[in-house]
């Protein structure tokens, strides 16, 4: 259970970092994201999920 909270904490930290460090740039980027077609956002989201699963698999398999 400790590992789970460690991962969730790291995700929260990484998600919050751009909001804290670059708020104006993040606002500009989010405006650009709003203009993207839904299909393109879904493709990007799907690709990121697959990448995440591959990294988790690789880390569990090779990282110990």
C-alpha positions in Angstrom: 0.0 0.0 0.0 2.9 2.3 0.7 4.1 1.9 -2.9 0.7 2.9 -4.2 0.7 6.1 -2.2 4.2 6.8 -3.4 3.1 6.5 -7.0 0.0 8.7 -6.4 2.1 11.3 -4.6 4.6 11.4 -7.5 1.8 11.8 -10.0 0.2 14.6 -8.0 3.6 16.3 -7.8 4.3 16.0 -11.6 0.7 17.1 -12.4 1.0 20.2 -10.2 4.5 21.2 -11.3 3.5 23.1 -14.5 0.7 25.0 -12.8 3.2 26.2 -10.1 6.2 26.8 -12.3 4.8 28.0 -15.6 1.1 29.2 -15.0 1.0 31.7 -17.9 2.6 29.3 -20.4 0.2 26.6 -19.2 -2.8 28.9 -19.9 -1.6 29.5 -23.4 -1.0 25.8 -24.0 -4.5 24.9 -22.7 -6.1 27.4 -25.0 -4.3 25.7 -27.9 -5.5 22.3 -26.7 -9.1 23.5 -26.7 -8.8 24.1 -30.4 -7.7 20.5 -31.2 -10.2 18.2 -32.8 -11.7 15.6 -30.4 -10.3 12.7 -32.5 -6.8 14.1 -32.2 -7.1 14.4 -28.4 -8.4 10.8 -28.1 -5.5 9.6 -30.2 -3.0 11.5 -28.0 -4.7 10.2 -24.9 -4.6 6.6 -26.1 -1.0 6.9 -27.1 0.0 8.2 -23.7 -2.0 5.5 -22.0 -0.2 2.8 -24.0 3.2 4.5 -23.4 2.4 4.5 -19.7 1.5 0.8 -19.6 4.7 0.0 -21.6 6.8 2.0 -19.1 5.1 0.3 -16.1 5.7 -3.1 -17.7 9.3 -2.3 -18.5 10.0 -0.9 -15.1 8.4 -3.9 -13.3 10.2 -6.4 -15.6 13.7 -4.8 -15.6 13.8 -2.4 -12.7 13.1 -4.9 -9.9 
